[in-house]
Amino acid sequence: MPQGGLTRFLLFCHAIFVRPQRLAAALAAAALLALTPIAMGQGPIVRTPENESSSANPFPRRSAQSLPQQSTVQWHTWGPEAFDAARRDKKPVLLFIGDASSYACQQMQRDVFSRREIAAALNDQFISIKVDRNERPELALLYFTALEVYLELAKSTESANWPVTLFLTPEQQPFAGGMTFSAADRDGVPGITAVLEQVRQAWSGREADVRSTAQLITTEVTRRLTTAPDSTSVKLNAELVNGAIAGAVSALDSVDGGFDLDPAHPERGKLPLAPRLQLLQAQVGRGEQGSEAHAGKVDFTLDRMAAGGICDQLGGGFHHASTDRTWTIPRFEKTLAENAQLAEVYVDAYRRTGRESYRKVAEQIFDFVRRELTGPQGGFYSSLSAESQGVEGKYYVWTRRELEQSLTPSEQRLFAAAYGMNEPSPFPPGHVVFLPVGLDETARQLGIPVKELDVRLGEVRRRLFEVRSKRPAPACDTDVITSWNGLMIRAFATGGKVLKRREYVDSAERAALYLLSSHRDANGRLLRTLQERQQGRPAVLDDYACFVSGLLSLHAATGEEKWLNAARRLMDDQIGSFWDRQGHGFFLTPHGEEVPLTRIKSAVDRTLPSGNSVSAGNLVRLARMKSDESYRGYAAETFQAFAPQLRSSPASCPALALALQEYLHWFGGPETPSAGEGLFAGGLSSPRDVPPPAALERAPRTMPASATTPPATPTTTGILRASTTEAAGNPDVQAAACISTSKLHGGGECTLALEIQIAPGWRLLTSPAANVDINPLSVSVLSPTGVQIKNLQIQAGEALRVAGLDQPVTANSDSVAVLGTLVLPADLKPVEELVIEVAYTLCNEQKCLPVKKIQLRAAVASATEMEPVTPVNAALIESLRSRLSLRAEGQ
């Protein structure tokens, strides 16, 4: 598929280079002081016999060093060695970022990089680096933004798109770039050979100017991808949400649906942009002015997409994008992440409307993913390629001859009338299957009942799908990406519950278990991908955020506590690894990881929601389910960090706006009191399901200042939390407890329930081996008034053999549930401070650590002699009781 037209590159402006300013000022100066630009361009890649028959994966199994076997370009992996070579040899860097499923990337591999004369020029004058954007999302976002800045600086009419081709200094700073290039000059557009020569001349003859341009672009990229403290605090209120809603509505195409129609270029294609659809759909039924109008606009877009060629009418699922305004001719790659989001959108649309057409679209997405993108261990694969046999879309399109060979004459007539086969195909390889008009109109034209037409077409689609399945299939990228799997887990869990399809929930559970058990490094930290015979890539923020979101949805769908526990542990790990302690919000990469140019912290939602947007929603859900002030604090600080961005560019943050809307609903704000249960009555912004009571909350490892001290007023919930003073040096366990009454009754008793979460790689000792002096778990009460504990029950563990010990010990992994009875003296204080001390020993197969202690505490009011006490936390206590062994341990 042709990619774009002419792009003019690289305005070398002395006034800009000497003192880089903000981009607007730089652009103004460029108009007056531009020197002769380096004229680079991009244009359609012409199919030739040389490249038409071959199929080359531009990003083979994650080893750039293996690429010379497929191409004469000496590709390097991103890393110090490549840039050390560039500095040593005084060469600029060519950086190519794309992905395996993209047809444009595959064509660049065949038509450009496989040509020996081009490879020779690259090898002689450049250091060439190839990056898979799905494997390295931080590099993809950084340099895609750099391309956006560059095209603005060059006053290009083109919009940044994939793949990204950039030229960098040896210090990793970009100074020129574009998307795809042809091998040779064509129609006045320079081919890549001319581009490489112009860059070489600029680097060798005007290096200072090149470096100044690179610094200008880098400064603007840093501004866009980081959040600077705002001198004026932006209040968290509904106006921020309303701005995002208005921005999404204003971007809608009223003629064909979708977003971001460019009136100057109405022929350009579209992306589904699911985060915007989710924001608008969430407003339906709220009772707000205009909310019902949102329903019509969302439904119109959903109907147009479902009828278009962007939707695979035979096999289910959506292609990546449309190349035209009408959704007819797609970019044929299919990605997991986009299908996950759209599945959830159509599930919500079915829940809202009850329309079977939306249910069918959602089920077809789910069935496609289960059939074609699910690995043997349950993880979901990344994508299907756009091409087969070297031709984009060949697997999906049909010629008249193929239809004649597959269908009877009457079936051909039905199918051609319904799916636009009676008109000439605008796509040369064949007809794209789509619905130009509704089935009711087609039935009227054919003179048959619409139900009969639907049944007969269903049989025809089934037969054509069987025929299509025998064609050479598009390549499947079998990478299991944690963030994309998290989105799909969320969609399967939600879809399974709403559509009452247990197999969908099963798919979500299998994938979650696979990620939890396999996507870990040697230290138990989450990985983004696993690579064959190599250490997997470390997870970025999006991986944690999307996986946590998926686990929370699994918890809501099943009521099983294990998913909530896993979500909270990952959330706490995320806080410890990604939280910005000064400016708040989350960085894209973890602390301690070396990053080029700048450390990214952004809430801009593109085709996928940003990690900060998803994280904010996760924090709100965790805070709501567990009344946990620490999670609520992190949520508020995340919103506050990006509130200036949401105010200045509301349309760019739809997922963040939706999370803020839920936060304001549950917790209110400076100008917005909490609305309680009524605000979203009937609307999809309301929590879809309040999950069953589950395990007790545990304190995050790093807590906002508001949550670092014991409560000054008595608790009414009976929740005790770990004291940060005691727990700060013990990140290996976290604990929380509750009691069974809202007040303490002197002379009486109440139940104490305790849950201890254990860090990965360790087990907590519950019973030592005979004749071994190692202290098992113990729980005691520190009370000056004489509160005691009896009938202690501890969840049974499993045998563990520790090096150096003759006999195995009994230990628990993951978590331990404990129940006991508090015996209360008659002379309690009016407000009793309960302090529960937990002493524990952690072991693994190599050793046991010295005993450690943490304390949990809460101020609890005492009831008067005649005052009744209110039971609380019954469901929480019962959920822990079910995990206990029946035998009591101690008094």
N, C-alpha and C positions, 0 to 999 in steps of 0.2 A: 504494500500500500504506500503510495507516495507520502512523503513526510515534509509538509511545509513548502515554502518557496524561498525567495531570496532573503538572506539575513546579512546585513552589513555589520562588519566587525571593527572593533578596536580603534577608537578615536584617541590619538595621542595628543594631549593638550598640555602645553607647558604650564599654563596657569593652574590646571587641576593637579598636575604632578607635584609641583613644588610645595603646595600647602593643601593637602586633601581636606575638603569641607564636607558638609552634609550633601547628600546626593542631589537634592534640588538645586543647590548653588552650583554644584559641579556641572550639572546638565546645562544650566544657563550659560556658564562660561564656555562650555564646549561649542555652543553655536557660534561663538565669536572667534575662538582661538584654535579651532581644530586644524591639525596638520593633515597631510594626506593619509587617509586611513589604510590600514592593511585590509584589502578587500577579500574577505573570506565569505563563503556562502554555503548554503545547503540546498538541496533540491531533491526531486524524486530519484530514487534508486532504480535504474533501468534494469529490467530482467534481461539476461542474455543467456545463450546456450551454455556459457561457461558456468553460470551460477544457478541455473534453473533446476537442474536435476539433483544437485547435492543437498544434503541437510547437515548443517553444522551447528552444534550447540556452542554459542559464544561464551558460555560460562560452564564448562564441564566441571565435574565433581570437585569444585572448590580448590583446585590446585592450579594456580596460574602458571606455575613452572612447567606444567604439562602441555601448555598451549603451543609451543613450537612444533609439537608433533602434528598439530592441525593447521598451523599458520606459521609463516616464516618470521612473523614479528616476535622479537624477544621480549615477551611480557614479564613483568615483575609483579609480585604481590605487594600490596601496600605495607610499608614498614620502613624501618631505619635504613636497611641495606639499599633500598632503591634510592632514597633521597641522599644518602651518603655518596652513592655513585654519581648522582646528578651534581652534587657540590664538587666532588673530585674532578669530574670530567667537564664541569662548567656548562652543563646542558640544561635546557628547559625540560619540563615533564609533560608528556601527554597523558591525561587521565581520562579513561573511558569507563563510565558507570552505566550499567543496565541490568537486565535480568534474562534468564534463560528462556522464558516463555515469549519474549517480545520478538515480533517479526522484524522490526527495524534493527534490533541487535543482530539477529541472525543474518540479515541482508548485509549489514556492515561487515560482519565476519567474512561472508562470501565475496562480496563485490569490492570491498576496500582492503581489509586487512590481509586477505589471502593473496593479494597481488604482490609479486616479488619486488617490483620497482618501488611500490609504496612501503613495503616492509623494509627494504634497503634504506630508504630515506629516514624512516623512523629509527631504525637501529643505529644509523650513523650519526644522526643529529639530535636525538631525543632519548630520554628514559621513558619507556612506555609502561603504564600501570593499568591494569584492568581490575575493576571492583564490582562484585555482585551487590546490587543495592538492597536486596533482601537480606543478605548476610551481614552487611555493614550499614544499617540504617542511619547511623550518626554521620557517616561520610556522605551518604546519599542526600540527606537533608541539608547538610552544610554546603555542599557544592551545587546542589540544585538551586539553593538560594543565591549562591554566587552567580550562577548563570542568569537568574532573574535580574539581579543587579546589573550584570554586564549588558544584557540586552536593553535595559532601560538606559544605561549610559550610552550605548551605541545608537539609541533612538530607533531600535528595530521595531517593525510592525509584528514580528513573530512573538508568540508566547513561549516561555520555557516549557519543554516537554522532555520525555525520555526517548532514547538514551541521552546522557549528558556527555559531551566531549569538551574537555577543558584543557587549557595550557596553564601550567603552574611554574612558579619559580622553584628552585631547589628548597626554598623555605616553606613550600606547600601553599603559597599564596597564588590565587588565580588571576590571570591578566587577560585572557581571551577565551572564547568558547562558543559552542553551538550545540546542535543536536546531531543529525545525520548528515553525511557528506557523500557525494558521488565520487567515483574514482577519477573522473576526468571533467574538465570544464564543459559546461553545456548551457547554451542559450544565455551567455553572459554571466553565468554563475560559476565562480571558481570551484574546481574540484579540489580534492584533498591534497593533491600534489602541489598545486599553486598555494594552497593555504600553508602547508608545511614550509615552503620556501619563504613566504612572507614572514612567518613567525621566526624562522631562522635568521633572516636579515634584520628583523627588529631586535632580536636578542643579541646578535653580534654587533650591531651598529648603534642601537639606542637602548642599551640595557638599563640605563638610569631612568629613562622614560617608562620603560616596561615595568620596572620595579615600583615606580610611583603610581602607575595605574593599578598594580596589584595591591598596593597599600590602601588606595582609595576604595577598591572593591572590598577588601578585607574589613575596613572600618565600617562600611555600611552593612556587611553581612553580620558583623558582631552586634551592631545596633539592633538588627531585626531578630536575631536569634537569642538575645539575652534580655532580661528585664532589669532595667535600672530603677532604683528606688524613686518613687514619685514624691515630689515635694508636697503635693496635696493629696491627702488620703481620699480615695474614692469609696463612697458608701456602698455597702452591699444591699441593694434593694431591687425591686421588681423592674425599675427602669432599665437596668442593665440587661435583664432577660428580654424585655419588650423590644429593646434595640436590636438584639440578635434575631428575634422573630421578624421584625420589620425588614431587616436586611435580607433574610431568607425569602420573604414574600416578594420583595422588590426585585430579586434576582430570578424569579420564576418566568419561564417562557409560557405565555398564555395561549400560544398557538399549538405547540407540540409538547409541552411539559418539559420538566427538567429545569436546570439553572444555568445562568451566566451566558445567555445568548448575547453575542456581540453584534449590535445593529450594523456596524461597519463591515462585518464578515459573517453574515447570517448562515453561510454555508458550512461553517466550522462545526465540528462534532461536539459531543457532550459526554460528561461522566455522570453516573447516577448520583454521587455525593450523598450517600446514605445518612451521614450525620445531620444534614439539613432536613431531610425527610423525617427523621426521627424527632427532631425538635418541633416541626410543624404538626406532625401527627399527635404529639403529646398534648397539644393545646385543645384538641377536639373534645367537646363535652365539658369543658371547664365552666361554661356559662359566661365567659368573657365576651365582650363585643367583638364580633368577627371570628370567633373560634369555629363556628360552623362553616364559615367561608373557607377556612383552612382545610376542612374535610374535603370539600369539592376540589380544591387545588391539588391536594395530595393524591386523591383518588384519580384525578385526571392524569397526573404524571405516572402513577402506578399502572394505570390501564394502558397508556401509550407505550411504556417500557415493556410490559408483558406481551403486547401485540407485536412489538418490533423485532427486527432481526437481532438486536442485542440480546434477546432472550432465545435460548436454544429451544425451539418449538418441538423438537423431537426427543432430545435427551435430557432436557431440564437444565437449570442453571443459567447464569448470565455471563456473557462475554465482558471483557474489561471495559469497553467504552464504545460509543458510536462515532463514526467518522462524519456523520451528517446530522442535520438538525432533527430529522424525523425518526431517529433510532433505527433506520433501515439496514445500513451496512456497518457491521461492527468491526472493531479491532478484535480479532478472534481469540486471543488468549483468554483463558478462564483462570481466575485466581481464587484461592480459598477465602482470603480476607474479605473481598468484595461480596462473594456469595454468602458468607456468614452474615454480614450486615443486612443484605437485602432479604435473606430468609427471615430475619427478625422483623424487618419492616413489614413484610407481607403477613407474617403471623399476627402482628399487632393490627394490621388492617383487617384481617379476618375477625379478630376478637372484637374490633370496633364495629364492624358492619355486618358480620355473619355471612358475607358473600362467598359462595363456594369457589368462585374464580380465584380469589386471593388464597384460599386454602390450597387450591390445586397448585398454584405457582410455588408456594412455600414447600409443599410436599415434594414437588419435582426438584427443587434445589436440594433438599435433604437427601432424596433418593440418589441424585447425581453424585453428591459428595460421598455417600456410603458406598456407591458402586465404583467410582473412579478415582477418588482422592483419599481413600482410607487404607492405611498400611496394615500389615498382618498383626502388628502389636496394638493397634487401635489409634495410633497417631494419624493426623491428617496431613496429606501431602500439600505442597505449596501451590502448584499450578499445572495447567496443561498448555503446551505450546500453541502458538497461533497457526503454525504451519504443519503440513505433512507433505512429504515428497518434494520439499523445496518450494511449495506454493502456499501462500497464505490463504486460509479458509477452505482449502480443497476438501478437507474431511467433511465439512458441514454443508457445502453447496451442491446443487443438483443441475444437471443438464437435462434437456428434454429426452435425449436418448436413454439416460439412466432411468428416468421416470417410466418411459415406455417399456423398459425391460423389467421393471419391478411391479407395475400396477396394471390392472385391467383397464380398458378404455373408459368405463364408467367411473372407476376410481380416479383415473387421471383427470377426468373432467371435474370431479368434486374437488380434488386437491388443488388443481390449477386455479379454479375459481376462488377458493377460500384463501390460498396462500400466495396470490400475486404472480402466478406463473404465466399468465396470459399476456403480460407486458414484457418488453425487452428488459434484460437484466442490466442494471448499471454497474454490475461487478463482473469483470471479464471472465474469471474462472467458472462462473455459473450462477444460478439463481439462489439468493439467500431466502430462506423460508421465513415469512412473516405474514401478518394479517393486515392487509391494507384497509379493510373495513370489518365491522363486527360480524359475527356469525349470523345474527338475525337478518342483516342486510343481504348476506350471501344466500341464506335460505330463501329469502323473498325472491331474489333473482333466479334461483334454481327451481322455485315452486315446490319446495318440500318443507315439512315442519323443522323448526330449528333443533328440536331434540333429536330427531332422526339424523339430521346432518351432523350433530355433535357425536353421536354414536358411531356413525359410519366413518367420520374423520378420525376418530380414536383408533379404529382398526387400521386405517391407512397409515397413520403415524407409527403405530406399532410395527407394521411390516417394513416401512422405510427405515425405522430405527434398526431393525435386525439387519437389513441390507447394509446400512451405513457402518454397523459394528464390524463388518468384515473387511472394511477398507483399512489401509495402513493408517494407524492411529497417530495423533499428535503425541510428541514426547511428553512424558510426565516428569516434572521436577519433584523428586521424592524427598526433598528437604522437609523436615518437620520443624516449623518455626513456632516457637512458644507463643508469641503474641497472637499470631493468626489462629493457632489452635485454641487459644483462650476465647477469641471471638466466636469460633465455631462451637466450642463447648457451651458458651452462653446461648447461642442460637438453638442448638439441639435441646438443651435443657428446657428453655422457654417453649420451644415448639412442641416438645414431647408432652409437656403439661397442658398447654392450651389445646392442642389438637388431639390429645388423649392417645398418643402413640408411644407406648412404652419402649419400643425399639430405638426411638430417637434419644430418649434419656439414657438408654444403655450405651449408645454410641458416645454420648458425652462423658459417661462414667469411665468407659474404657480409655478414652483419650486422656482424661484427667489422671487416672492411675498411671498410665504410661509416662506422662510428663513428670509426675511426682517421683516416680521410681528411677527414671532413666536420664532426664535432662538435668543432671547434677554433675558438678565437678568433684574432684577428690575431697574438697572441703565442704561438700554439701550445698554449695551455692548454685543458684539456678543458671542454666545455660540457655542461649537462644536457639542454637542448633547443635546437632551432633554431626560430626564429620567422619567419614570412613577412615579408619586407621590414624586419626588425628584427634587432638584435644578439641572439643567443641568450642564454639564462640561464646564468650560470656554474655549473659542476658543484659539488655538495656532496659530502660524504664518501661517502655511499651510492653515488654515481655511480662514483667511483674504485674503491671496494671491490668492488662487484658486477661491474664491467667487468673488473677484474683477475682476479676469481674465474672469470669466463667464459673469459678468455684462457688461464688456467692449465689449465682443463678442455679447451680446444681443443688445447693442447700435449700433454696426456695422451692425447687421442683420436687425434691425427695424428702426433705425434713431431716436428712441424716447429718448428725453433728460433725462427722469427720470432715465434711467439705468446708464447714465453717471454721473448724480448727485449722485446716490447711490454709485457708484464705488469710486468717489472722496471722499465722506464722510468716507467710510470705509478705504480708503488709508490713509487719514489723521489720523483716529483713530489708524491705524496700526503703523504709524510713531510715534505717541505719546506713544504707549504702548510697542513697540518692538525694536525701533531704538537704536543701540549702539552708544552713543554719543562720546565715546572715539575712538573705533576701527572701527566704521561704519559697515554697514550691519545690519541685523536684527537677534535678538535672537529668538530661537524657542518658548520660553515662555515669558509672559509679565513681565514688571517690577513689583517687589514686590511679585511675586509668589515664594514660597520656592521650591527649586529644590535639588535633591540629587547629590552628587559628583561634578558636574560642570554645569554651565549654557551653554547650547548647542548653538553654532552658526556655521552653516555648509552650504555649497552649493553643497554637494555631491548628485547627482541624482541617486536614486536606481530604483526600479520598478516605483516609482512615482517621478516627478520632485520635487526638494527641494523648500521650501518656499522662500528662497532667490533667486533662479533662476526665479521662477514665478514672484516674486515681482520686480525683475530687469526689466523683460519684461513689466510688468504693468506700471512701472515708465516711461519707454521709450515711451510707447503708450500715456500715459497722457501728457508727455512733448511734444510729437509731435502734438497731436491733439489741444493742447491749447497754444503752444509756451510758456510753463511755465518753467522758469529757475529753480524754486525750485525743481520741480520733476526731471528735468534733473540733477540737482546737486546731489540729492539722488541716482539717477541711477549711475552716475559716481563714487560716493563714494562706492556704493555697489560693482560695478565691481572691483574697486581698492582694496577693502578689501579682495576679493577672487582671485585676479589675481595671487598671488603666488601659490595658490592651483590649479588654472587652468593651470598654467605653469608646475608645478611639476607632476600633475596627470590629464592630459587633458581628458582622456577617462572617468573619473569619473564625469565630469560636462557638459554633452551634452546640457542640457537645458540652463545652464548659458552661454555656448558658443553661442547658437543660439540667446539669448537675446543680447549678446555683439555684434554679427554680425549686428543686427538691429540697435543697438545704433551707431555703426560706420558708418552704411549706412546713417543715418539721421544727425548725429552730428559730425562725424569725430573723430579724436583723435590726440595726439601729433605728430604721424607720418602718420596719415591717414586722409586726407581731406575728408569732407563730399562729398559723391558721388552723391548726389541728387537723381533724380528719376531713373537713368539708371542702377545702379549697379545690381539690382535684376530683370531686365526686363525679364519677362517670368518665373521667378523662384518663388518658394513658400515662400522664405524668405521675399519677398516684402510684404508690408501690404496688406492683402487680400482685404480689402475694406477701402477706406478712408471714415469714417462715415460722414453723413451730419453734417453741422454746428450745434452745440448744445449750451448748456448754457455756461455762462462765467466761466472761471476758478476762483477758490478761493484759497487763499494762505494756505498752510499747517500750522498746529499749531506750528511746529518747522521747521525752515528753515535753509539751509546751509548759511554760512557766506556771500557767494557771493550774496545772495538774500535778505539781511536784510536791505538794504538802498534803498531809492528811486533812480530811474535811473538818472545817471549823464548826459546822452545825451538824446535828444528828442526822444520820442517813435515814431515809424512809423506805429504802429498798432493801436494806440488810446486806449490802454488798461491801466486802472488804477488799482492799487492793494492796499490792506489794508496796511497801515503803521504798521510795527511790533511794533514800539514804542507805538502806541495807542492800538493795538489789543492784545498785549501780555497778558494783564490781563483779556481779554474777550474771552476765548475759547468757550463761548456759542454761538457765531455767527462768521461767516466768510463772507466776502463780496468781490466783484470785480465789476468793472464798465468799460464801454467803451464809446467812442464818435464816431460820424458818419463820421468824416473827419480826414485825416492824418495830416493836419495842421489847425490852427485856422485862420479865416479870420476876421480881425478887422471890426467892424460895422455889422457883420453878425450873423448868428445863427447856431447851430449844435445840434444834438440830443444827450442826455445823457441816457444811459441804465444801470441799476444797478440790481444786483441780490444779495440777502442776504440769506445765508444758516443758518438754525437754528438747534441747537443741539437737539437730541432726548429728549423728555420729556417736552419741552417748546414750547410756542407759542409766536409769536411776535405781539404786540398790534398795530392794524392799525386804530382802532376807539374806543374811550372809551365809557362807559355808560354815560348817562345823569347825570349831577351834581356829577361826580366823577373826582377828581383831579389827574388823571394819564395821563402822556404824551404819546400820540401815536407816531408812526414812523414819523420822520421828516428828510428831506434832505435839506442841504444848501451848498452854495459855500463860502469858505473863500478865498477872493481875494482882494489884495491891489489895483488892477487896475480896480475893479468894475464889474467883471464877475458876472452875476446873473442867477437864474434859474426860469423858469415859466412853466405853463401847466403840473404840476406834476401829474402823474397818478400812482396809487398804486394798485396792484393786490388785488381783493376782498378777504376777509377772511370769517371765519365762526363764529357763535355765540359761546361764551365760558362763562360759569358761574364760577365765582371765589368766593370762600368762603368769606363771609363778605360783598359782594357787592349785592345790591338789584336788579340791572339790569345786564343783560349779556353784555360783551364787545365783540368786533369783533377782531379776531386774526387769524394769519396764522401759520400753522405748516409746517415743512420741509423747505420751501423757499418762498421768496417774490420777485416778479418782480416789478421794478419801471422804469418808463420812464418820461423824462422831456426835456425841451428845454433850452439850455445855450444861453443867450444873451450876445454877446461879444462887449465890447467897442471898439471905433475906435483906441485908442492909446495903443494897446497891446505891451508887451515886445517882443523882438525877440524870446525868449524862455519863454513861460508862464508856471509857475508851477500851475497846477490845483489841488486844494485841496477840496475834497467833504467830508463834515462831516455828519455822520449819527448818529442821536440820537434815541434810541429805548428803549422799555420796554418789558421785558419778563414776561409772566404769565403762570401759570398752574391752575388746579382746586383748589389748596390750597392757592396760594398767587401770588402777583405781586412783582417783584424785583424793586429796585430803577433804575432810568433811567441811561443808559450807553451810551458812545459815541465811535465811531471809525472813523478814517479818511482814505480816499483813495486818492492817489495822483499820478501824473505823470507829467514829463516835456514835453510840446508839443510845437513844433516850430510854429511861426506865419508866414503866407504867406504875401508876399508883395502885394501892391494894385492891380497889374495886374496879379499876379500869381494865376493860378487856383488851387483849392484844390481837392484832390483825395478822393472819397468816400471809406470808409473802414467799416468793421464789419456789413455789411448790413444783412447778414444771422443771425448773432447773435442777432441783434436788433429785427429783425422780429420774432425770436423764443421767445423772451421775450414779444413782443407786443401781441402775440397770447394768452398769459396767463393773460393779464390785463383786468380789468373791463373797461367799456367805460366811466365811470364818472371820471372827473378830480378832484384832491384833492388839493386845494390851488392854489397859484400863484408861 
